[in-house]
Amino acid sequence: MHTQMRKTPRVLILSAIAALTLALAGCGTTTGERTASGAGIGAAVGAGAAAATGGSVTRGAVIGGGVGAATGAATDIRLD
């Protein structure tokens, strides 16, 4: 038996990812906050890139989240 699954339009997915990225962009005064926001932004960008290129959205989110978390943890706020 063949079951046809309905696919979510890419525009909807990319719009949701863009909204999440903008919402998380203002976060991050402590290392933990920067790590969390970096993970969220990275996951959103990774999932969006995978969705746009036809790859695995889950894999893109996991890889992007890991890279974003590492980047967020490695950054330091400099208030001069």
Residue pairs with C-beta under 8 A, 6 or more apart in sequence:
10 51
10 52
13 47
13 48
13 51
13 57
14 48
14 51
14 52
17 44
17 45
17 47
17 48
17 51
18 44
18 48
20 40
20 41
20 44
21 41
21 44
21 45
24 37
24 40
24 41
24 44
25 37
25 41
27 33
27 34
27 36
27 37
27 40
28 34
28 37
28 38
28 72
28 77
29 77
31 73
34 72
34 73
34 75
34 77
35 69
35 72
35 73
36 69
36 72
37 72
38 68
38 69
38 70
38 71
38 72
38 73
38 75
39 65
39 66
39 68
39 69
39 72
40 65
40 68
41 68
42 64
42 65
42 66
42 67
42 68
42 69
42 71
43 61
43 62
43 64
43 65
43 68
44 61
44 64
45 64
45 68
46 60
46 61
46 62
46 63
46 64
46 65
46 67
46 68
47 57
47 58
47 60
47 61
47 64
48 60
49 55
49 60
49 64
50 56
50 57
50 59
50 60
50 61
51 57
51 60
